[in-house]
Every structure is written in structure tokens, then in C-alpha cells.
């Protein structure tokens, strides 16, 4: 089973906003952290492109990532139902991979802070590019909050499980083609049990 990180397993909004604010101070460049956080999903460099010229992005990204463990990680909390969702997969004998646009080291630090144990972390990939990691791991489903996570599942030939805890509503996720739509991860355990024991493997949309 694959999971996205930001706004799927981890509520990183407060910490990421604080890191953008500190970056803005350090660089002397205005960055609207509230706007940046509303667009979570794509890699950091994509967001920085809204605020900085191309030649300044690599250094700014490196500075952001160097500050992240001290500022953002301690401010991160688990999304509702996250630990229970991962535990459900493990109890059923499954493995868990986190595939995220975040740098893999920062993703691991975040998961360690939350006390969520996973088998593998693949980072700095977005959209359909996540499909390679999911395929290599053998993930049968991918859980995420972004429409790009639906594309990731499609690229891997996996079931797309969307949670309406990010920038998109349940209807928007459904319209984009998610196989399953959950309000949040508190509904995951019941869905996973039904999916796991299904004789046909067919998944019905859950709202």
C-alpha cells in the first residue's frame, strides 16, 4: 500500500508555513506562506518558482530544506486516522511505502517524529512520476489527497484512494477519476477491510 505524506498522513501546514516565513526573512523576498501552503503537493522548487527568479531557486531550496528539521518537523501532527490506517495495512500482512514530493530525508524525519513506521520512502517525485516507485514496491493501491496522486496510481496500475483532506473536495477528486473517495483516513480501515476480503478485488467508491 502506498501513501502520500503531506495532508494525507501528516498535517505539515503550520510547519511549512513557518519555514517559508523564515526563508522569506533570510532572503529578504516576500513569500506569502498562506498561499504557498494552499498549493502543497508539487515539489518545493515548483512553489519557489512563484516567488524567485530561476537562478535563485536551487540555493533557496537548499536553505529551506536545511531549516525544515528544526522549524517544520516539530510543528507537524498526524492527520486523523493516519496511524490507524498504516496499522491496518500491517495487521493484514501488507507493506507500506510513502511516495512524496518531499525530500526523502525530510519525509523520514517527519514520519519518525509522528511515530509512523513504513517500509520504504521515495521522495522528490510528483504526479505520474510516482508510478515507478509504486510499481517497484508492488503497491496495489495509492492513497493521496491531490489529483496528481490519482495520476500516480494510474501510472502504477494501482487503485486510486483519494482523501478529501487537501486542496480538493471529494467531488473534485471523484470527477478526476479516483476509484475510491474517503472524507479522511478515519474511514480507511473499514474500506481496507472490505477491499482486502473482496473475492473479486473490485472496489466500490466510498464517500
Protein Blocks (a to p, Z undefined) as FASTA:
>chain_A
ZZdfehplpccklmmmmmmmmmmmmnopacdfklmmmmghiafklmmmmmpcfklmmmmm
mmmmmmmmmmmmmmpccdehklmmmmmmmmnopacddddfbdfklmmmmmmmnopacfbd
cehiehjllmmmmmmnopabdcdfbfklmmmmmmnopacdddffbfbdfklmmmnopabd
cfblmlmmmmmmmmmmpmnlpacddZZ
